[in-house]
């Protein structure tokens, strides 16, 4: 039997292990007896007996990067063909949310330490990606895992002073940094996500604070909502993404693969007794993604927070216009429609029926958001043009996104004329 210790901040939560050919997770007695205990996920009830099998493997695999991003990381750390257990053991010092995973006997260190990261050093790391050196493993003083298919890294950012820091050892990061993707088809990407997140904030969709820096490469920086900074202390918060909530692997995050849908996600959220405010925010998230052309909004792009008091919808993240890169297929269908060209009023009516939302208020809300987005986009892009020396490619992309948002907002208003 091989086991790793699972920690929630400085409390032992349990063990993640592999025995007799299957994965297991078992809660620690100290955790079960704590007044602050909460579940690892809804499918893993709080009891002393181990949870066994594929659900455990799926949960922990969802904490890792995906696809080519993971393969490149494994190549860089010489772990090709490694198991989920081995990868978690290597990258698990800082995982998404509250979790960290360590070898038995290795206890989290209470002191938190950072080392300065100059803009020149970050720029060099971005350049080094062309030499198969992923950003996620570029900080040799720490190990971490961030889910998703994009190359990114955790760090600490002092926005007031414009200073960047690497975490040392098991010290938590407070921000995630993403430069432009290396995939030519999706360039530039950093300015896209920055503007769409700023737009979301402008219309009061719950999102974390975001920043844009130029080192000189453009880098998008987002504050981690799963971290609370209090003076010199950082507390991590537990979260689950949509795939973890549904007990599905990251390979099933798209509806066309057959297992996820907006209906299933809403049913799961209702099962957690989320507030009416949170359900309204989820509705608005679906509408916003349509309006900005975020066709790639999938099940891992929505998360919930967990503590001993229950569940709450997490702030939204990974908001960007994917339509501008030529992708019109919806990751999660609106009604039965999987492409922008087929979405109409009937699609939103079906969405309401599927998810238990009232049609008329939903369409009214959709029309209002279309008007708000149209106005706010002008303000957000104008401010960015004033704040940053944008490249020709970035300016061209912004104009293309502007056209897409105008078209989508006009379509939305025509769909809701009679609401």
N, C-alpha and C positions, 0 to 999 in steps of 0.2 A: 504493500500500500504506500502510495506517495501522496503527501498532503502539503498544502500551502495554507498559511494563516490569512484569513480575511479580516481586515480592520475597517472600522467606521470612525474616522478621525483617530483618537487614541484609545478607543474601546475595541476589544476583540469581539467581532461579530460571529465568527465561525470558522469553518474549514472548507476549503475547496480541494477535492482530491480525486484520485483515480484508483479504483480497486476492482479486481476480478473483471477487468474489461469494460467497466462502466464508470462514468463520472458521478460524483456525489457532492452535495453541499450539506453541512450540518451546523446548526446554530450552536454557539458557545453557551454554556450554562450561565455565565456571567451576563451575557447579552439577554437571555431569556428572563433573567431576574431583574433586569434594569427597568426603571420606570420610564425610560426614554426609548425602549425597544420598538422597532418597527420591522416590517417584513423586508426581505431582500427584494421580493416581487410578490404580487398577489397569489401566484401559483405555489409559493413556498411558505406555507403557514408556519406560524411560530410554535414549534414543538421540538422536543429533544431528538426525535428520530431523524435519521438522515433522509434527505430528498435525493432520489436516484435517477440516473439515466439521461436521455437526450435533452429534456428541458433544462437541466443544469448546464450542459455543454452549450446549448443555444444561448442561454442568458449571458454566459461569460464571453462567448465568441462575439456577441453584439457590442462588447466593450472595445473591440479591436478595429483598426482600419480595415478597409475593404479592398478587394480586387487587386489591381496593379499596384496600388499604394502599399498594401500589405506585403506583396511579393517583393517590392523594392526594398522595404524595410528589413525583411527577413534576409534578403541577399546581403544587405549592408552589415548586418550583425551576425552573418554566417549561420543562419538557422533555417535554411531551405528545408521544406518537407516536415517542419516541426508540428507537433500537435497543439491544439488549443491550450492545453494545460502548460506545455513548455513555453509557449509564447507569452501567456499571462504571467508565468513565473519570471520571464525576462523583462517584460515591459510594465509590470504591475505595480511599481512603486508609486505611481500616480495614475489612477484610472478616472474615467468620467464620474462625476458626482462625488459621493463620500468615500468610495471604496479605495483601498490599497491592499495589495496582496504581497506577502513576504514569506520567506522560508521560516519554518518553525524555529522559534527562539530569537528571531530578529524582530525587535520592537521598534515602533516609530519613535524617532528622536523628537523631544519636545521643542527644542530650539529651532527657529526657522531662519534660514540663511539664503542670501542672494548674492550674486556677483554681477558687476556691471557688464552690460552688453552694448558695445558702441554701435552706432549706425553703420560704421565701416565693417565691423564684424558681421552684422546681420546681412549686409549687402554681399559679403563674401560667401556666406552660407547659402544665400539665394543663388549665386553664380555656381556654387559647388554642386547644386542639384543636377547639373549637366554631366557631372562625373559620378552619377548614381550615389550621391550622398543625400539621403532624404532629410528634410528639415526636422522631422520628429526625433531623429537620433543625433542631431547636430550638437546638442548640449551634452557633452561627455561627462558632466558632473551629476547627471540625474538620468532617470529613465521614466518614460511616461507613455500612455496610450491615449489617442484621440480617435473616435470612430469617424467613418466617412471615407470617401474616395479621393478627397483633395489633399495635397501636400500642405501641411501646416505644422505649427509648433506652439507649445505653451510657453509663456513667459510672464514677467510682471512688467506693467507699464505705468509709469508715473506721468499722467497726461499734463499736469500742471508744469512740470519741469521738462517734459519731453524726454525722459530718461527710460531706458530699457534695461531689464535685468534677467539673467538666467536664474532658475532655481537651483539650489545645491542639495544633493541627496534627496530626502523625501519631502522637502519643503514644497507646499502646493504652489502652482502657478495661479495667476489671477486673470490672465487674458489669453486669448488665442490669436495668433498672427497668421495671416494668409497673404502671400504675394500673388501675383498673377499666375494662373495655371501654366504648366509647360505645354499643355495640349493646344496647338495652334488654333484649332477650330473654336476654342472657347476663350480666346484672348481678345482684349484685356478682360479680366474678371474682377480684380480687386475694386476698381472704381464702381463697377456694376453693383456688387453686394453692398458697398458702403452707401451708395445713393438710395438703393431700395430699402435698406434698414433705416436710413434717415427719413425716408418717405413714410415708412410704417410708424415711426415715432411721431411724425408731424400730424398724422391722422389718429393718434392715440391708440395704436395697436401696441400691446405690451411687448417691448423688445429691450434688450440690454443697451447700454451706452456703446457707441462705436466711434472709431477714430480712423483717420487716414494719415499715413506718414510716407515720406519719400526719402529713400536712403542711398542713392537716388531712385532705386526701384520702388514702385508704388506698392505699399503694404497696407492691407486692411486689418485693423485690430478691433476685436470685440471683447468686451468685459465678460468674464464668466459669471453667469447668474447662479452657478452652483458653488459659489464662494462668497463668504461674508468676511470683509476685512474690518477689523476693529483694532485700531492702533497698529501694533506690531504683530497682532495675532490674526490668523486666518482660519476660519471654520469652513469645512466642506459640507455640502448638503447632498442628500440622496436624491437621485432622479432615475426615471425609466423612460426610454424612448418608446415609440409606438410599437415597434417589433417586439421589444422585451415585454411590453404590456400584454400583447396578444400571444406571447410565447412562440414567436416565429423567428427564424433566422434572418440575417440581413439580406440574404438572397431573395427574400419574398417581400421586399418593401414596395414593389410596384403592383398595382391592381391587375395588370395584364398577366401576371404570373399566377393569379387565381386565388390568393388567400387573404388579401387585404382589400379594404374599401372604406370609404368615408362612413358608411353605415356601420361596419364592424368597429371602427375606431370610436364612433359616438356611443355605440352600445357599451363598449368597454369603459368609456369615460363616465357614462351614467351609472354603470355598475360600481364605480368608485365613489358615488355620491358627490360628484363635483358640484360646485355652486352654479346657480343660474348665470351668474356673471361669467364664469369660466366657459360655460357652454356657448354663451353669446360671443365670447372672444374667439372660440373655435370657429363658429359660423363666419365671423369677420375675417379670420385667417384664410378660410376657403375662398371667400370673395376677393380678398386682397391678392392672393396668388393668381387668380384669374385675371384681374385687372392689370397687374404688372407683367404678365406673361411668364409667370413662374410655373411652367409646365412640369418641372421636375420636383414639385412638392410631394414627397413620398412619406411613407409611414415612419421613417426614422427622423423626419423633420418636425415631429411634434412630440413633446415630452410632458411628463408629470413629475411633480416634486412629492416626496414622501417624508413624513416625520411621525412622531407618536400621536399627533392629533388627527392624522388622515392624509388626504391627497389634495393637490391643487395643480392647476394647469401651469406649466412653466412658461416663461417668456419665449417668444418666437425667435427663430434663428435661421440662417441659411436662406434668406430671402433675396432673390435676384431674378432678373429677367432672363430666362433661358430661351424664350422664343426668339430673341435677337440673334441667337446662334443657329437658328433654323430648326428648332425642335418644337413641333406643334402637338405632339402626343402627350396627353395628360397622364401623369403618374398615378393619380387617383381620379377616377371618372366623376363627372358631375351628372348625376342620374345614370343613364346608360351610355353617355357620350364621352368618347375618349380623345377627341380632337377639337381644337378651338373652332374650326369651321362648322362643326355640327352642334355646338352648344347654343341653345336658345332658351326662351322662357320655360318651355316644357322640361328642360334639363334641370332648372332650378326648382321647379315644382316637384319633380321626381326626387331631387336631393332633399327637399323638405319632408316629403312623404317617407323616404327611407330613414331619415334621422329624427323624425318626430318634431320638426319645427313647423310653426305656422307660416303658411305661404305668403299672405299679404304683408305682414310685418317684415318678413325676410326680403321680399322684393323692394319694399320701401327703403330698407336699410341698404340694400345693394345699390339702388339709385343714388342715395345720399353719398355713399362711399365713392361712387364713380365721379360725382361732382367734386368731392373733397380731394380725391387723388389728382384729378386734372389740375386743380389750382395749386395744390401743395407741391407737385412735381416741378412746376415752374420756379417756385421759391427755393426748393432744395438744390436744383441744378444751378440756379443763379448764384447761390451762396458758395457752392463747390467751385464754380468757375472763378469766383473772387478770391477764394482761400488758397487755391492750388494752381501751380503751373502745369496744366494738363497737356498731355501729348496730343498730336494730331489723331492718333488711333483712339484715344480716350474720348476726345471731342466727337469724333465720328460715331463711336459707339453710343454716346449719350443722345445724339440726334436720332439714331435708329431706335433706341429705346423710347424716346419721346414719341415717335410715330406709332410704335406698337401700343403704348399706353393710351394715346389718343384714340386709336382704333378700338381697343378693348373697352375703354370707357364709353365711347359712342355706342358700341354694340350693347353694352349693359343698359344704357339709358333707353335704347330702343326696345329692349326686352321688357323693361319695367314701366313703359309708358302708361299702361292701363291698370297699374297696381294701385 
